[in-house]
Amino acid sequence: MKNLIKTIIIWKLNLLAKLYLWRYKPQIVAITGNVGKTSTKEAIASVLSSTKRVRSGKGNLNNEFGVPLVIVGNWMDDYYEGGNTLWFWLKVLVLGSWFLVLGRNYPEVLVLEFGADKPGDIKKLVKKFRPHIGIVTAVGEIPVHIEFFSGSEAVAREKSKLIEALEPTGYAILNADDDVVLDMKEKTKARVLTYGFGDGASIKVSNFEYKVDGNMPIGVTFKLHYGGEYLPAGRQGFVPVNINGSLGKSQAWSAAAAAAVGVALGLNLVEISDALSYYDGPKGRLKILAGIKNSWIIDDTYNASPASTHLALDTLKSLPAKRKIAVLGDMLELGKYTIQAHQAVGDLAGSFVDLLICVGSKAKFIADSAENQMPKENIFIFEESDMAKNKIQELVKEGDLILVKGSQGVRMEKIVEEIMAEPEKKKELLVRQSKKWLKS
């Protein structure tokens, strides 16, 4: 009975979403990849909102329920507060139908995430909701959600379905720094724009630097260059970009991808740079937070994959601090790559951190590898985040820089709440603060 109800809801929701697209004809910008989807989505929304009515799906509404939910309306708060109940879906279907008939100031552009937990997911989404612009952020050597795929090549093939579905009048926007993603340019009929740090990228990032005040991290600064065919003559060149409140090269990749979308839709570099000045990155993605005892936290607790964890550790390594502490939780859904991926993270962390705290049954492999490079007494292992947070509070000293990172299921944001200077602001600063998550 439950499966039948689910099937009926999906069918009705998808039909309603298609009617919205038929009536209002918005441009669809779709994003996929294993790293950086949400940051890229929010950067694109920041760039396009300066000139157009834009809606971007919040949270991880990127599947057969989430994508049509975003198309029909911004139900994110109700979804995460009320949960996945029959009454919630009836409300969506009834009110969504009413607004369709009534007429609304509907967005001109929809910025959507297309997720792939299993083979066929993206193929289904692009068939139902064909995008005008498709972006692939990164795949990496060991992608996330790989446990239901035969290997990394199968994940890449699934992601490439987004690019294959584009029309010749559309744009494929690809990360030039990921060879697997760049190779997808051979699979599309659309016009191609690339972005990245390499010389061959259409939108090139240069002069990337961290902004710090003493040992206090502030944000990142870099330049974006474009000299390609899709800007009018005289508008090529470069612009500076400053992002405050978030760290990591991921901010530059997200901004460059957003700039490529802006170029595709007719914006010039100055407009793009101005719009990016209002972007500060989503919660739980390399966000800078004040910590207890005059410490600083790099909050990267939204989720974790091998690629994003290496990026977070590289960020920690690049910044000044009296001591560097890594608090690392399990990376989930890696299948046969689980041990290998955690050991590689341990090798990197052990090469430079002063203290290492590992949380979860799989994170013990991080600790095992790190022991080869750092004193064993500086490594602490806990089964759950609730068990770790008090010890971490005890360990923190003035001037520490603390990275907290782990997959959603490990709930590493509980540790950030314990060591942040302003826990009373947790709802506005941390991920997973809805009633639904706080009960779990």
HELIX and SHEET records of a PDB file:
HELIX    1   1 LYS A    2  TYR A   24  1                                  23    
HELIX    2   2 LYS A   37  LEU A   48  1                                  12    
HELIX    3   3 GLY A   66  VAL A   72  1                                   7    
HELIX    4   4 MET A   76  GLY A   82  1                                   7    
HELIX    5   5 LEU A   86  LEU A  102  1                                  17    
HELIX    6   6 ASP A  121  LYS A  128  1                                   8    
HELIX    7   7 ILE A  146  PHE A  148  5                                   3    
HELIX    8   8 SER A  152  GLU A  164  1                                  13    
HELIX    9   9 ASP A  179  LEU A  182  1                                   4    
HELIX   10  10 ASP A  183  LYS A  187  5                                   5    
HELIX   11  11 LYS A  249  ALA A  264  1                                  16    
HELIX   12  12 LEU A  269  LEU A  276  1                                   8    
HELIX   13  13 ILE A  292  ASN A  294  5                                   3    
HELIX   14  14 PRO A  306  SER A  318  1                                  13    
HELIX   15  15 GLY A  335  TYR A  337  5                                   3    
HELIX   16  16 THR A  338  GLY A  350  1                                  13    
HELIX   17  17 LYS A  364  ALA A  370  1                                   7    
HELIX   18  18 LYS A  376  ASN A  378  5                                   3    
HELIX   19  19 SER A  385  LEU A  395  1                                  11    
HELIX   20  20 GLN A  408  VAL A  410  5                                   3    
HELIX   21  21 GLU A  413  ILE A  419  1                                   7    
HELIX   22  22 PRO A  423  LYS A  425  5                                   3    
HELIX   23  23 LYS A  426  LEU A  429  1                                   4    
HELIX   24  24 LYS A  435  LYS A  439  1                                   5    
SHEET    1   A 9 VAL A  54  SER A  56  0                                        
SHEET    2   A 9 VAL A 109  GLU A 113  1                                        
SHEET    3   A 9 GLN A  27  THR A  32  1                                        
SHEET    4   A 9 ILE A 133  VAL A 136  1                                        
SHEET    5   A 9 TYR A 171  ASN A 175  1                                        
SHEET    6   A 9 ARG A 191  GLY A 196  1                                        
SHEET    7   A 9 ILE A 203  ASP A 213  1                                        
SHEET    8   A 9 MET A 216  TYR A 226 -1                                        
SHEET    9   A 9 GLY A 237  ASN A 244 -1                                        
SHEET    1   B 6 LYS A 287  GLY A 291  0                                        
SHEET    2   B 6 SER A 295  ASP A 300 -1                                        
SHEET    3   B 6 ASP A 400  LYS A 405  1                                        
SHEET    4   B 6 ARG A 323  GLY A 329  1                                        
SHEET    5   B 6 LEU A 355  VAL A 359  1                                        
SHEET    6   B 6 ILE A 379  PHE A 382  1                                        
END                                                                             
